[in-house]
Amino acid sequence: MAVWDDLVGQERVSAQLEAAARDADALVTAVAADEPLPEASKMTHAWLFTGPPGAGRTQAARAFAAALQCVSPDRALGGAPGCGFCDGCHTALVGTHADVTTVAAVGTQILAEDMRDTVRKSFTSPANGRWQIILVEDAERLNEKSANAVLKAVEEPAPRTVWLLCAPSIEDVLPTIRSRCRHLNLSTPSVDAVADMLIRREGVEPEVAAAAARATQGHVDRARRLATDPAARERRASVLKLPLRIDDVGGALKAAQELVDAAAEDAKQLAEEVDAKETEELKAALGAAQGGRMPRGTAGVMKDLEDKQKRRRTRTQRDSLDLALTDLTAFYRDVLALQLGSRIALANTDAEDALERIARGSSPETTLRRIEAIAACRDALDRNVAPLLAVEAMTMALRAG
């Protein structure tokens, strides 16, 4: 199974990346044999992957990283890099390859201190792979200092270093950085393509796969989670009941509190296992004595880790809230479709009774104002407004219409 098989509905991008991986293979071979470099190569040192949420930006970048590190013997016989089975492909895909470094935002920004060691590593030769690869999952979260550090590294990269940047849109990345990258834009995969992937790759029943793909409107990761995780389906069902629970002020405020509490609990569950593992690994690296007693002078290092984990929990909570707000937006979009008599397929067919009830009891203008209230809440969360205040303002606006 080739690494490109995970890219749902991205045949054009897959073909471009496969061609670049072939040329990259030829480049490495030519340098090793001290031969002239091939002309008109489709390979370059910096790539920018953009596309809407769920299109698979990070998956595309990681698949490309795997193809660049592929060590399958079939390559010598003309096979395409990216077999998906060799050690190079496997370790790159699961994130353990020594020469593939992944950078993701811990909090709301990627700080300069988070990039310092990575930028330094980008100027070194591969340890045991074919390329030194730096994958930045949230390039739109680079702040001014960290973006400048990346710019310097992209301007004058080491001969065997490749930068893979991922962002929602090209405008989210500094012009000076994006001008030095080859741009690939991914599109939202069709509902049918996502459903087919869930059936083939995850073994999901066709009815469940179709419902998950339709509910998430082509968001691959969310569809996979919704189709395979009963708890995720329960959380979504709870969110879709919110519009029916805000008839009075008390109900609106209670719904807001429950939404924030659910996001906090979700973030806590996701963080507990990761935080504990990170803490134990750092203590072992610092030489903690039996019983957990730390050596002198290590308190600052432990405090830095605690701060990093706190920023990550905050971001996880906001991401969980944003997911709920996305489901709410889709709910009111369906309401608007019913009110206008649109022929577009409803995303939330499992909540059709609630959709029809809200549609009959309000006007299209009211529904548009409610969608704007949800967008305003998301903007407030992006500006670091306290989650409860932002969500309370939204539920009160939804109640008022």
WOZI-V571058 format. One record per residue. N is the residue number from 1. SS is DSSP state (helix for helix, strand for strand, loop for the rest). Layout:
N SS
N SS
This chain:
1 loop
2 loop
3 helix
4 helix
5 helix
6 helix
7 loop
8 loop
9 loop
10 loop
11 helix
12 helix
13 helix
14 helix
15 helix
16 helix
17 helix
18 helix
19 helix
20 helix
21 helix
22 helix
23 helix
24 helix
25 helix
26 helix
27 helix
28 helix
29 helix
30 helix
31 helix
32 helix
33 loop
34 loop
35 loop
36 loop
37 loop
38 loop
39 loop
40 loop
41 loop
42 loop
43 loop
44 loop
45 loop
46 strand
47 strand
48 strand
49 strand
50 strand
51 strand
52 loop
53 loop
54 loop
55 loop
56 loop
57 helix
58 helix
59 helix
60 helix
61 helix
62 helix
63 helix
64 helix
65 helix
66 helix
67 helix
68 helix
69 helix
70 loop
71 loop
72 loop
73 helix
74 helix
75 helix
76 helix
77 helix
78 loop
79 loop
80 loop
81 loop
82 loop
83 loop
84 loop
85 loop
86 loop
87 helix
88 helix
89 helix
90 helix
91 helix
92 helix
93 helix
94 helix
95 loop
96 loop
97 loop
98 loop
99 loop
100 strand
101 strand
102 strand
103 strand
104 loop
105 loop
106 loop
107 loop
108 loop
109 loop
110 strand
111 loop
112 helix
113 helix
114 helix
115 helix
116 helix
117 helix
118 helix
119 helix
120 helix
121 helix
122 helix
123 loop
124 loop
125 loop
126 loop
127 loop
128 loop
129 loop
130 loop
131 loop
132 strand
133 strand
134 strand
135 strand
136 strand
137 loop
138 loop
139 helix
140 helix
141 helix
142 strand
143 loop
144 helix
145 helix
146 helix
147 helix
148 helix
149 helix
150 helix
151 helix
152 helix
153 helix
154 helix
155 helix
156 loop
157 loop
158 loop
159 loop
160 loop
161 strand
162 strand
163 strand
164 strand
165 strand
166 strand
167 strand
168 loop
169 loop
170 helix
171 helix
172 helix
173 loop
174 loop
175 helix
176 helix
177 helix
178 helix
179 loop
180 loop
181 loop
182 strand
183 strand
184 strand
185 strand
186 strand
187 loop
188 loop
189 loop
190 loop
191 helix
192 helix
193 helix
194 helix
195 helix
196 helix
197 helix
198 helix
199 helix
200 helix
201 helix
202 helix
203 loop
204 loop
205 loop
206 helix
207 helix
208 helix
209 helix
210 helix
211 helix
212 helix
213 helix
214 helix
215 helix
216 helix
217 loop
218 loop
219 loop
220 helix
221 helix
222 helix
223 helix
224 helix
225 helix
226 helix
227 helix
228 helix
229 loop
230 helix
231 helix
232 helix
233 helix
234 helix
235 helix
236 helix
237 helix
238 helix
239 helix
240 helix
241 loop
242 helix
243 helix
244 helix
245 loop
246 loop
247 loop
248 loop
249 helix
250 helix
251 helix
252 helix
253 helix
254 helix
255 helix
256 helix
257 helix
258 helix
259 helix
260 helix
261 helix
262 helix
263 helix
264 helix
265 helix
266 helix
267 helix
268 helix
269 helix
270 helix
271 helix
272 helix
273 helix
274 helix
275 helix
276 helix
277 helix
278 helix
279 helix
280 helix
281 helix
282 helix
283 helix
284 helix
285 helix
286 helix
287 loop
288 loop
289 loop
290 loop
291 loop
292 loop
293 loop
294 loop
295 loop
296 loop
297 loop
298 loop
299 helix
300 helix
301 helix
302 helix
303 helix
304 helix
305 helix
306 helix
307 helix
308 helix
309 helix
310 helix
311 helix
312 helix
313 helix
314 helix
315 helix
316 helix
317 helix
318 helix
319 helix
320 helix
321 helix
322 helix
323 helix
324 helix
325 helix
326 helix
327 helix
328 helix
329 helix
330 helix
331 helix
332 helix
333 helix
334 helix
335 helix
336 helix
337 helix
338 helix
339 helix
340 helix
341 loop
342 loop
343 loop
344 loop
345 loop
346 loop
347 loop
348 loop
349 helix
350 helix
351 helix
352 helix
353 helix
354 helix
355 helix
356 helix
357 helix
358 helix
359 helix
360 helix
361 loop
362 loop
363 loop
364 helix
365 helix
366 helix
367 helix
368 helix
369 helix
370 helix
371 helix
372 helix
373 helix
374 helix
375 helix
376 helix
377 helix
378 helix
379 helix
380 helix
381 helix
382 helix
383 loop
384 loop
385 loop
386 loop
387 helix
388 helix
389 helix
390 helix
391 helix
392 helix
393 helix
394 helix
395 helix
396 helix
397 helix
398 helix
399 helix
400 helix
401 loop
